[in-house]
Amino acid sequence: MSHAERFLLAGLMGWPVMHSRSPILHNYWLSKYGLSGSYLPLAIEPKGLAAALRALPALGFSGCNLTIPHKEAALALVDHVDPLARKIGAINCVIVRKDGSLEGRNTDGWGYIESIRETFPQWRADQGPIVILGAGGAARAILANLIDQGAKEIRLINRSQDRALALAQEFGPIIQVQDWQMRQEALAGAALLINTTSQGMQGQPALVLGLDLLPASALVSDIVYIPRLTPLLIAAQLRGNAIVPGLGMLLHQARPSFEAWFGILPDVTLDLRARIEATL
């Protein structure tokens, strides 16, 4: 069935969900590319997730995104899972196939990589050691994609070292777990520093991290996007490091979902960025 013959539908399942900027993103693209449709916030409690997912084909949805707390639970509820998403252990995108079955993918790590390449097209994952702070779901997605992109050494640091050690056992010897108390020392010789924790987010305490040992050539990124510039990014910028704010990951992770549902890989434009930033 062609796009002209039906009203296109997709949405975001989460609990809560109304705070999300995803509807602004996708509805902007639907309008930009002249597609008749809508992307809706879908407030789904955990107990209703399975029924909501199974209702997508009957309701005419092309698919949906998933946010907290559904990313891991949905993995066991769809019919097909992309290999990378299975390795990550969570999905954030569901696609309704032509036969009505559901396919799960994870675009978070892809979005992170693209957010770097948008500003630094020549960046490569194998340019030097990578330091990652945090061992949650976002860290898993970014880890899997960095390894897929050829990273050679990743220093993983988390307050709860057990979680970091579990990831290292799962992802292999490329992951070197370092103690949280030694996080400053772990920056020596690093080519990329990534904060995947909530520290520095609006309403949360700032990340306490001295950058003295971080090379001036290192790239510093933070997946937090409220505020747009976290204390970590401001400190890095003041000492001359190149930075990548978290908004880029939010924008880019949405692109593969839109393409899977509607057949168009959308662009991240200055106008779109301005619209999202105006809501932060």
MOHU-V363869 format. One record per residue. N is the residue number from 1. RES is the residue in one letter. OMEGA is omega in whole degrees, 0 to 359 (NA if undefined). Layout:
BEGIN
n: [N/N]
res: [RES/RES]
omega: [OMEGA/OMEGA]
END
This chain:
BEGIN
n: [1/2/3/4/5/6/7/8/9/10/11/12/13/14/15/16/17/18/19/20/21/22/23/24/25/26/27/28/29/30/31/32/33/34/35/36/37/38/39/40/41/42/43/44/45/46/47/48/49/50/51/52/53/54/55/56/57/58/59/60/61/62/63/64/65/66/67/68/69/70/71/72/73/74/75/76/77/78/79/80/81/82/83/84/85/86/87/88/89/90/91/92/93/94/95/96/97/98/99/100/101/102/103/104/105/106/107/108/109/110/111/112/113/114/115/116/117/118/119/120/121/122/123/124/125/126/127/128/129/130/131/132/133/134/135/136/137/138/139/140/141/142/143/144/145/146/147/148/149/150/151/152/153/154/155/156/157/158/159/160/161/162/163/164/165/166/167/168/169/170/171/172/173/174/175/176/177/178/179/180/181/182/183/184/185/186/187/188/189/190/191/192/193/194/195/196/197/198/199/200/201/202/203/204/205/206/207/208/209/210/211/212/213/214/215/216/217/218/219/220/221/222/223/224/225/226/227/228/229/230/231/232/233/234/235/236/237/238/239/240/241/242/243/244/245/246/247/248/249/250/251/252/253/254/255/256/257/258/259/260/261/262/263/264/265/266/267/268/269/270/271/272/273/274/275/276/277/278/279/280]
res: [M/S/H/A/E/R/F/L/L/A/G/L/M/G/W/P/V/M/H/S/R/S/P/I/L/H/N/Y/W/L/S/K/Y/G/L/S/G/S/Y/L/P/L/A/I/E/P/K/G/L/A/A/A/L/R/A/L/P/A/L/G/F/S/G/C/N/L/T/I/P/H/K/E/A/A/L/A/L/V/D/H/V/D/P/L/A/R/K/I/G/A/I/N/C/V/I/V/R/K/D/G/S/L/E/G/R/N/T/D/G/W/G/Y/I/E/S/I/R/E/T/F/P/Q/W/R/A/D/Q/G/P/I/V/I/L/G/A/G/G/A/A/R/A/I/L/A/N/L/I/D/Q/G/A/K/E/I/R/L/I/N/R/S/Q/D/R/A/L/A/L/A/Q/E/F/G/P/I/I/Q/V/Q/D/W/Q/M/R/Q/E/A/L/A/G/A/A/L/L/I/N/T/T/S/Q/G/M/Q/G/Q/P/A/L/V/L/G/L/D/L/L/P/A/S/A/L/V/S/D/I/V/Y/I/P/R/L/T/P/L/L/I/A/A/Q/L/R/G/N/A/I/V/P/G/L/G/M/L/L/H/Q/A/R/P/S/F/E/A/W/F/G/I/L/P/D/V/T/L/D/L/R/A/R/I/E/A/T/L]
omega: [182/179/184/185/180/176/185/181/170/181/179/176/178/178/4/184/189/179/188/175/182/177/178/180/189/178/173/181/177/179/183/184/174/181/179/182/181/175/192/169/184/182/185/175/180/182/181/186/183/180/180/179/182/179/185/181/183/181/178/178/173/179/179/168/179/174/182/8/194/191/182/181/183/181/182/185/180/185/182/180/175/183/180/178/179/178/179/179/180/175/175/180/176/180/175/179/183/180/179/178/185/178/180/177/175/184/184/181/176/179/178/181/181/179/176/185/176/181/182/186/183/182/176/182/183/183/180/181/179/177/178/175/181/182/179/183/179/179/178/182/180/177/183/181/177/177/178/181/174/177/184/182/178/178/185/184/180/179/175/186/180/179/178/179/178/178/179/178/182/186/174/188/176/180/176/181/179/182/180/181/181/186/178/181/182/181/183/177/183/176/182/175/181/172/177/178/177/180/185/176/177/181/179/177/178/175/178/184/174/185/186/183/180/179/179/181/184/175/181/181/181/181/173/178/171/6/182/175/179/176/178/182/178/180/180/181/180/180/173/177/172/184/174/179/186/182/181/179/178/182/187/180/181/187/180/177/180/179/181/182/193/173/180/173/188/178/169/185/176/179/179/179/182/180/180/181/180/180/186/NA]
END
